[in-house]
Amino acid sequence: MEEELQKILNNITEIDSQTIEFSKKHWLAVTKPLFSLGKLETVITQIAGIRGRDNYSLSKKALVIMCADNGVVAEGVTQSKQHMTAVVSSNFLSGDTSVCYMAKRAGCDIFPVDIGIAEDVPGLTDKTIKIAHGTRNMAKEPAMTREETIRAILLGIEKVKELNEKGYDIIATGEMGIGNTTTSSAVTAVLLNKPVEEVTGRGAGLTSEGLQRKIDVIKKAIETTKPNRNDPIDVLLKVGGLDIAGLAGVFLGGAVYRIPIVIDGFISAISAIAACRICPEARDFILASHVSKEPAARMLLDELQLSPMVTADMCCGEGTGAMTLFPLLDMALDVYQNLATWDNWNGDETYEVLK
């Protein structure tokens, strides 16, 4: 299975530098002040390089939400009960969650995936996809086996392949899983070699006492399982989760199938870092949407050398932050593809667009 993953990753090639140069020159030619759209210009050019063409579309948008439970909730690290993972995941199907309303407004289709919910959710659970009914308690033993972790990564890559075949132009990442800020903090502490206290936040509203317990449990998990920082798959299997591993696969899939993948917040950002540690070339296919309010969020984007487009103190998860990027991209692409260029403007309000 590990050989299968490596074979897939060997197909990754760099983004198209010639298209990037053309796109930069086109931005210089459109009839507006130079560089006046800031980061919007940069991201439109990056997507051109990813897609390998200048005249691309962003009309078909997808959000992949990896849903999974985490055995570490048995340690009392969360305010919410584990059952809420199944409840919210079920609501993705009915369209009654925060991200569902935001995605509808952004023109984005939602694809929730039961990669490891403790319960089976009617209409969502596919036994051919689901890897486990939650992970093990990482405070006592590794959360997953190596095989389970690689299966989750491969599932994420396969999901991108499926969406690519359906004609989707861009994919956002989201997650749902009670306890996954605990696993994300653990993976962050190990991969970035940072103190647990520095990368751990209150998640969904922990008290100060609850936060300290969360920190202590993460430290115990790292001491007990001893993840190898130089082996990202080992880190994921010991102190990560199926949702994080699955999202890492989505980021890798973006590089394989040349589709831009959008980071949501803290959890998908550490998934992106895990992907880049597995295959550094994946970084150029990743876009940052916003910077989460979680303590380590800015740190993770800095590690990826990505700058957020939106700063709104959000920490909702599900892909909500990623949805804020899509309208900005639509507006920027309209300017890029439709605004006249100086070479084609005759001064009498007749505009021709460079195609």
N, C-alpha and C positions, 0 to 999 in steps of 0.2 A: 504493500500500500504506500509506503514511503517512496518507493521507486516510481510509482505511478504519479505521485505528487511532483517529484523532481522532473519527471519527463514532461509534465504539463508546463512547469515553470521554465524549462529550457526553451520554450517557444516564445518567451517574452522578448520583444525588441524595444529599442528606445523610441521615444516620441519623435515625430517627423520634424527635424530641424529646418528643412527647407520651407515647410508650410508655416512654421513659426516665424521665420524671417519675412515671408510674404505678408503674414498677418500684421506684423509690426509695421511694415511699410504702408499697408493699407490704412492702419490707424493714423499714420502721419498724414495721409492724403485726404481724410474726410474733413468736411467743412465745419470744424469746431476748434476751439483752442487746444493746442497740443497737450496731450496727457491729462486733459481736464476730467476724464471719467475715472482716473486713478486705478484702483484695483480692478474695476470692472473691465478695463481694457486688458489688463494682464491675464485675467481668468478666461476671457473670450479667446485670446491668443493661445493660451495653454490648451484649451479644448480643441482648437484647430489642430494643434500639434498631436494631440491624442487621437483625434479622428482621422488625421492624415489628409484633411481636405479643408478648404476655406469656406465652402458653401454648405456647411452642415446645418442640421435642424436640431432643436431641443424641444420639439413639440410632444414627443412621447417620453414622459417622465415616470419613473418607478421608485417606490420606496420598499426596500426589503427590511422587514422587522424580524429579527431573530428572537424567539421566545423560549426561555429555559429557566428552570429552577436550580437553586444552589443549596447543596447540603449544609453549608456553613450557617444557614439561618437557624439551625438547631442550637447554635451558641448564643442566641439572643442578640444578634447584631443589627436587627431591623425593628422598625416600629410596626410595620405591616405584617400580617400573616401570610404564609406561603401561598395560601389559596388565592390571593389576589392576582397572582400571575395568570392563573387560568381564567379568572373573571375578566381581567382587562384584555387578555388575548382573545377571549370570546367576543368582546365588544369591538374588536377590530373588524370582525365579520359583519356586525350590525351597523358599523359606521358611527358608533357613539363613544368616541374618545377624542381627546384634544387634537391629536395628529390627524384624525379622520377629517375633521372640519377644516383644518389648515391645508391638508392635502387636496381636498376638494376645491378650495379657493385657488390653490396653486396649479390645478390641472394635473395632479399626480395620482397615479394608480398605486394602491397599497397591496403588498404581498406579504402577509404575516406567515411565518414558518415555525411550526412546532418542532424545534430541534431537540427539545429536552424538558418539556413541562412535566411536572410531577404527576399531574392528572391528564387524562385524555379529554380534549375539548371537542365536542361534536361539531363537525363541519370543518375543523382545522387539522386535527390529528391525522397524519398519514403514517401508518406503521412502517411503510417502506422508507420513510425519511427520518422519523424520530429515532434518535440515537440512544437515548436513555430516559428514564423517568426521573430527571434531575441528576445532579452530580453527587458525589460522596462529600462528606464533611472534611474539608481541607485542613481543619485544625487537628484532625486525627490521622488522616491518610491522604494520599494524592486524590484530587477531585475526579480525575479521569484516568483511563489507561492511555497509552500512546496511540493505540489503534483508534479509540474513540475520538481522540483529539484530531488525528489526521482525517478520519471520516468526516468530522465537522468542517474542517477546512475544505475538503474536497466537495462537500455539499454546498458550501458558499460559492465556490468556483462554478459548480454546475448550475447554480441559480442564475449567475450572470450569463452563462452560456444560453440558458433557456430564454432569458429576457432579451438577449442580443438577437436570437433567432426570431423573436416576436417583434423586432424592430424598435426596441426602446433605445433612446439616445443618451440617457443619463440616468444614473441610479443613486439614490440616497440610502443611507444606512440608518437603521433604528433598532431598538432592542426593548424587550420587556422581560423582567425577571427579578423578583424580590431577592435582595441580597447581592445584586451585581455591582453595586458601588464598592462593596467589600472585596469582591474578587478583583475588580478593576484596580483598586488601590494596591492590592497585593502584587498584581502583575506589574504595575507601575513602579512600585518600590524596588522590585527585583531588576527589571529591565533597565531602569534609569539609575539604579544604585543610589536611591534616595532614602532618607529616614522615613519610616512608616508614618510618623506624626506629620510630616511635611506634605504627604500626598493623600491624606485621608480626611474626608469631609463628613458632614452630618447626614448625607444621603437624603432620605425623605423625612427630615425633621427630627433627628435624634437629639436627645437632651445631652448636656455636657457629660453626664455619667454614662449615657449610652455611647457617646463618641469614644470615650476612654476604653470602654469594653470592646468596641469595634477595633480600636488600635491594638489592644492587647491580644485579641483573637488573631489578627493578621500577623502579628509578630510570632505568635505560637505556631501558626500554620507554616510560616517560612522556616522557622527553626526545626519543625517536625519533618517537613517534606524535603527541605534542602534543595530547592530548584537551582538548576545550573543556568546562570545568567547568560552564558554564551550559547545556550541552546534554547531558542524561543519556544520551540514545541514542548520541551521539558518544563519550561516555566508555565505555559498554558495548562498543561495536564496536571501539574501539581497544585497550583493556586489560582487557576483561571476558571472558566466556565464554558459550557457548550455554546452560549450566545457569543462570547468573545471570539472563540475559535471559528465559529461560523462566519462572523463578520470579517475576521482576518481573511478567510477564504473569499469573501465578496471583494475585498480590496485587491487581492491577488488576481481574481477573475477579471477585474477591470483592466489590469495590465495585460492579461492574456488576450482578451477580446477587444481591447482598445476602446473602452467606454469609460468616461469620467465617473468616479465614485466620490460621493459627497460625505464627509464626516459630519455627524450630528454633534454630539457633545463628548463628555468625558469617556464614556464607555466605548463608543465607536472610535475615539481617538487612540485609546490604548490598543484597540484591535488593529488600527492602521499601523501603529508602531510595530506590533508583533508581525504584521505582514511584511513590513519593510525590513525587519530583522531577518525574516526568512528569505526575502528576495528584495534587495535594496532598489532594484529598478522599478518597483511598484510605486515608489514615492511620486514620480512625475505624473501619475495617472489619478492622483488624489487631490480633491478640492476641500478647502475648509469653509464651513458655513458661518458658524458663530463661535464665540468663546463662552463656555459654560461657566456658571458660578462656582462649580466645584473647585477646591483649592489647586488641584494639579492640572486643571484644564489648559491654562496658558503655558505651563511647563511642557505639556505634551505637544502643543502646536509649535512651540519653539524648537523642540527636539526634531520635529518634522520639517522645520524651516518653512512653515506655512503661516500666513497671516489671515486672521478671521475677517470676514466681510461685515459681520454684524456683532455688535456688543450690546446685549439687551438683558444681561443678568439672568438668563434662562437656565433652568436645570431640570426640565420636565422629562427629558428622554423621549422615547418612542419614535424619534425622528423629527420632533417639532422644530428644533433649531435648523435642521437641514431644509425644512419647508420655507423658511424665511429667505433662503438664497434664491429659490427658483424664480420668483417674480423679478428680482434684480437681474438675473441672467437673461430673462426674456426681454427686458427693456434694453439692456446693453447690446444684445444680439440684433435687435431691431435697428438700433443706431448704426451698428457696424455694417450691417448688410444693406440698409436702405438709404442712409444719408448720402447726399451727393459728395463727390470728391472735388477738390480744387481744379484738377485737370479737366473735369467734365462739367464744370459750372460756367455758364456763359454770362452770368451777371443779370439776367432778366427773369429770375425766379423759375428758370427751367433747369431741372436737376436730372442728371443721369447717374445711375448707380453702377459702380464698378462691379462686375460679376466675375 
